[in-house]
Amino acid sequence: MSNLPDVDIDVADRDKLLKLFSNWTSARLEDDRPHNTGVYFTDIPYDALNNTTTFNYKEAEELGYFKLDILNVSVYQLVNNYEHLEEMLNVEPPWHRLWTDEEYTSKIIHIGSYYNLLKQMKPDTVERMAMFLAVIRPSKKHLIGKDWKEIAKTIWDKPVDDSYYFKKAHSVSYAHLVKLHMNLIHFLN
């Protein structure tokens, strides 16, 4: 397997961003469907029938092609400008609301359906939210119920069975997104 990085770019409007580029190609899944988010900005063999690459994304990676995942994240539509974004990221969110206000929690990206687990674990920092986001992935569910110190020992270890997990970079990025969303919702109400 290739050691190419896994890069996700979150944007408010994926289609609007892609219109800025004249040359890109959709990645392809193993079953020949277009990849929901993956694109290549380099020359790569093109399959006009499927409007994708000729290789699925795993084959393309093996051949050295670099895929970017560009994801629509509606949270960014709530941000007015760069200064507003900075302001919301620099304010500590009301972490306690995640385990005391189910209605509020239900609106938060990535964690809205985990109210009971949030009540149990009580993540109260970006670092702990990153670990929380990793714990809810299949390969790390065995860490649920452990204390934060115990979780921190192995949460970022790659599973030996190749089961689905979150890399630290993804978890930390998503934890910041959760923090942003918490603040946006908190200050809108």
Secondary structure as UniProt FT lines:
FT   STRAND          7..11
FT   HELIX           14..18
FT   TURN            19..20
FT   STRAND          25..28
FT   TURN            30..31
FT   STRAND          34..40
FT   STRAND          46..47
FT   TURN            48..51
FT   STRAND          52..53
FT   HELIX           57..62
FT   TURN            63..64
FT   STRAND          68..72
FT   HELIX           74..78
FT   HELIX           82..89
FT   TURN            95..96
FT   HELIX           97..100
FT   HELIX           102..106
FT   TURN            109..113
FT   HELIX           115..121
FT   HELIX           126..135
FT   HELIX           138..143
FT   TURN            144..145
FT   HELIX           148..154
FT   TURN            155..156
FT   TURN            160..161
FT   HELIX           168..188
//
